[in-house]
Amino acid sequence: MVLVIIKVILEALNDWRNSIDWRKFLSVLIIGGIALAVLFSFTAEGVLVIVMAYMVLVIVALLMGAFKL
């Protein structure tokens, strides 16, 4: 039973990995990271705000890569 669950999870991850447009994902992530670094270099934001902004950037990059927006 456990092996079947692991197999299903691995197949789902493999399908998910193949469905992402990695070029678009990485370009959004790199350009967004540079933009956030420039933005936060001029502002005095807290660490939590910066971490949350980068987490949102990763989610947006995944959505852009996965759904080919």
C-alpha positions in Angstrom: 0.0 0.0 0.0 2.8 2.4 0.9 4.7 1.6 -2.3 1.6 2.3 -4.4 1.2 5.7 -2.7 4.8 6.6 -3.2 4.5 5.5 -6.9 1.5 7.7 -7.4 3.2 10.7 -5.7 6.4 10.2 -7.8 4.3 10.0 -11.1 2.5 13.1 -10.2 5.7 15.0 -9.4 7.2 13.7 -12.7 4.1 15.0 -14.7 4.3 18.3 -12.8 8.0 18.7 -13.5 7.5 18.0 -17.2 4.6 20.4 -17.5 6.5 23.5 -16.3 8.1 25.8 -18.9 11.4 26.1 -17.1 12.7 28.9 -19.3 9.8 31.1 -18.4 10.0 30.1 -14.7 13.6 30.9 -14.4 13.4 34.2 -16.4 10.5 35.4 -14.1 12.5 34.3 -11.0 15.7 36.0 -12.1 14.2 39.2 -13.3 11.8 39.4 -10.3 14.7 38.7 -7.9 16.8 41.5 -9.4 13.8 43.9 -9.3 13.1 43.0 -5.6 16.8 43.4 -4.7 16.8 46.9 -6.3 13.6 47.8 -4.6 14.6 46.6 -1.2 18.1 48.2 -1.5 16.4 51.7 -1.4 13.8 50.9 1.3 14.1 50.0 5.0 11.8 47.0 5.0 11.8 44.3 7.7 13.2 40.9 7.0 9.8 39.3 7.2 8.5 41.6 4.4 11.5 40.8 2.2 11.2 37.0 2.8 7.4 37.1 2.0 8.1 39.1 -1.1 10.5 36.5 -2.4 8.1 33.7 -1.5 5.4 35.4 -3.5 7.9 35.8 -6.4 8.5 32.1 -6.4 4.8 31.3 -6.4 4.2 33.8 -9.3 7.1 32.3 -11.2 5.7 28.8 -10.7 2.3 29.9 -11.9 3.8 31.6 -14.9 5.8 28.5 -15.8 3.0 26.0 -15.0 0.1 27.7 -16.7 2.1 29.4 -19.5 0.5 32.8 -18.9 
